[in-house]
Structure formats: structure tokens, C-alpha cells
Amino acid sequence: MGHSHSHDHGHGHAHGHSHNANKKALMVSFIFIFTFMIVEVIGGIMTNSLALLSDAGHMLSDAAALGLSLFAFKIGEKTANHSKTYGYKRFEILAAFINGITLLAISLYIFWEAYHRFFEPPNVSGSMIIIAFVGLIVNIVVAWILMRGDTSDNLNMRSAFLHVLGDLLGSVGAIVAGLLIIFFGWNIADPIASVFVAFLILISGWRVTKDSIHVLMEGKPAHIDIKKIENNLLAIAGVKGIHDLHVWAITSNFPTLTCHVTVEENVDRDQILKQASKILHDNFELTHTTIQVEGEKSALHDKHNDCNPCN
């Protein structure tokens, strides 16, 4: 019986560089957001603006989200041990899940507050537009900083970025509402802007929550095609069957595969292991793989065959 475990260390160095860039982006963004959050809360209270207060409330959650994401990266740096054999990298997904749930809760709260204000539109000071404009500038700067990190593939970074993006849209909504109040006296524009922003936050929160749950449930990474993997491995000379094929992600950019490969009795199993590892690396970017090779007559093959999700 043959067994192979492979991990691309070059990929690890690239991941480490991206990891450090993400941490730096989160730290600078946290300082920006937390500082202006205090200013916006005071401004929202003074101007009696729900759009501004909802934006400030979301900015408060942004500060918490950025702090949590940063903390998750720090925890993820802890090395693997006998208790956590994969290390603590999955804490980043837990942080993304918490951030997603927070986005959903914030959007529902804004909907609730806006509902009451539709029936009794309050007098809102047009000066809210000044604070909202400054908030927009801060959010644009922070969004730009975060975009320099890995917001496309790292779920933890993406959840933090979506918090800030929702904040940016909140500032835009507050500015539009302020203009309508100044020029037309439409105080109802304040809750309308809040509902619009809450709807966008709700969509973002749902996507992050759904994606993080998928990872926590050991779901297959979206870019991986199980059937293609199976066909590529079956094309190797001497391979008779594939079973117990599982692909999941430990955290963002850390897909993992395990499988059993059934081979003819008189083949070079070491050569098959090398070919299989190379195919998985080159064709599917799977760098952390565990492959078990067993003969056609192996009892293990008979025992585990029903576990193959491809059947």
C-alpha cells in the first residue's frame, strides 16, 4: 500500500506575503474607522439623523469587524499542535461568519428604525451632509486600503471589506438625503436612504454568511470540479479506480484533498503517486493533498467504496 502527502512550500511563502499585507491593511483601516466613528456618532446625535446614526452604527460594527478580522489573522499564525493538527487558520472563517451575521443584524435594525420614521418623519438638520461627506472620504480611503489586500479570495478580508463598502454606501445615502432635505425639505428622504443602504448591507451579509457556512460545513471550493479530478486521475496508466475522494477548504486559499487510488497489482506505485500529485498541483492548484494507493484486491477498497461522493 502506498501513501503520499504533499504540500507546496513555495505557495506557502506567497501566502505569507499576502497574509502580512492583509494584516497591515486591516490595522490601518481599523485606526481610520474607529477614529471617525466617534465623530459620526456625535454628529448623528446633534443633527437627529437616522441615516447618519445608522451609518455611524455600521461604522461601529466596521471597527469591530476589522478588529475581529485582524485578531483572526493573529490567531491563525499559531502553529499546529496535537490538539489542532491543521493549526488555527479556520478561525479566519469563524470571524467572517460572525461579521456576516453582524451585517444581517445591522440591516434588520435599520429597517426597523426606518419603518417607524416613515410614519413620523423627524426634523433632520441639513448639516448632516457635511459629516456624511467626510465619512464618505474616510470610507473611500479605507476601502482602497483594503482592496490592496486579498479581498477576492480571502473570505475574512472580504467580510471586512463588505462592512466598509456598506459604510461607504451609507455615507452616499446620507449625503443624498441631506441634499433633498436642504433643497426640498423632504425629511422622509432620511429613512428612505436608510432602507436603501440596509438592503445592500443585507445582501452582502447574506453572501458572506452563506460562504463562511459552506467552508465550515467542509463544502467543496467553488472552483474545484470533482468529476474532472476523478477523470484526470483515472487517465493515469495503471489506475483502475478512485474512491473516498474528498475536497474541502481549511480556510481561504487553503484547499485540501484526500482520496484512495485503486491500481493494478504490478505497477510502480511510487510513480503513480508522483503523477497524481503533479496533476492535482498543475491542473487544479491543489497543493495540500493526501493520496492512498491500494491494489485491486485490497480489502480497504471493498470496505470504503460506498463512501465515494462521485458514485
GIRAKA-V700009 format. One record per backbone hydrogen bond with DSSP energy under -0.5 kcal/mol. NH is the residue of the N-H (numbers start at 1). CO is the residue of the C=O. Records with the same first field share a line. If there is no record, write none. Layout:
# GIRAKA-V700009
NH->CO ; CO
This chain:
# GIRAKA-V700009
2->293
4->291
6->289
9->7
12->8
13->9
14->10
15->11
16->12
17->13
18->14
19->15
20->16
21->17
22->18
23->19
24->20
25->21
26->22
27->23
28->24
29->25
30->26
31->27
32->28
33->29
34->30
35->31
36->32
37->33
38->34
39->35
40->36
41->37
42->38
43->39
44->40
45->41
46->42
47->43
48->44
49->44
50->48
53->49
54->50
55->51
56->52
57->53
58->54
59->55
60->56
61->57
62->58
63->59
64->60
65->61
66->62
67->63
68->64
69->65
70->66
71->67
72->68
73->69
74->70
75->71
76->72
77->73 ; 74
78->75
81->84
85->83
87->84
88->78
89->86
91->88
92->89
93->90
94->90
95->91
96->92
97->93
98->94
99->95
100->96
101->97
102->98
103->99
104->100
105->101
106->102
107->103
108->104
109->105
110->106
111->107
112->108
113->109
114->110
115->111
116->112
117->113
118->114
119->115 ; 116
120->116
124->122
125->47
128->125
129->126
130->127
131->127
132->128
133->129
134->130
135->131
136->132
137->133
138->134
139->135
140->136
141->137
142->138
143->139
144->140
145->141
146->142
147->143
148->144 ; 145
149->146
151->149
154->150
155->153
158->154
159->155
160->156
161->157
162->158
163->159
164->160
165->161
166->162
167->163
168->164
169->165
170->166
171->167
172->168
173->169
174->170
175->171
176->172
177->173
178->174
179->175
180->176
181->177
182->178
183->179
184->180
185->180 ; 181
186->180
187->185
189->186
190->187
192->188
193->189
194->190
195->191
196->192
197->193
198->194
199->195
200->196
201->197
202->198
203->199
204->200
205->201
206->202
207->203
208->204
209->205
210->206
211->207
212->208
213->209
214->210
215->211
216->212
217->213
218->215
219->214
224->221
226->224
229->225
230->226
231->227
232->228
233->229
234->230
235->231
236->233
239->236
240->262
241->262
243->260
246->244 ; 258
248->256
250->254
254->251
256->248
257->288
258->246
259->290
260->243
261->292
262->241 ; 260
263->294
264->238
267->264
269->267
272->268
273->269
274->270
275->271
276->272
277->273
278->274
279->275
280->276
281->277
282->278
283->279
284->279 ; 280
285->281
286->280
287->285
288->255
289->6 ; 287
290->257
291->4
292->259
293->2 ; 291
294->261
296->263
298->295
302->298
303->299
304->300
305->301
307->304
308->305
311->308
